[in-house]
Amino acid sequence: MSLQVNHPDEFAKMVLERSEAKGTSPEAVVISAVREILAGEERLSDELAPVAEAFTKKEMTEAE
């Protein structure tokens, strides 16, 4: 699957510099960065799930 994303030239320069430094493709740099961000969001969501559930069940107030 391919996905086209419009971005500032500055971003493209950063991606190219990183790919050259790592000896990999620009695509690999972008995929790695996106995976890292999404994994972090998923971990945060998992960690906050019990808190969200307590709010939903009214077991916890905003003050707590």
C-alpha positions, 0 to 999 in steps of 0.5 A: 500500500502506498500513501502520499503525504505532503510535507514541508521541504525542511521535513524531507531534508531531515528524512534524507539526512537521517536515511543517509546517516543510517545507511537506509532508505528515506521510506524506512526512516519514515516507516520507523518513525510512524511505527514508533509514534503509533506504538507509543500512543498504543502503550499510553492508551493501554496504561490509561485504560483503567483510569478511563474505566474508573471515570466511566463507572464513576469510581473516580472523580476529577479531583482524584 
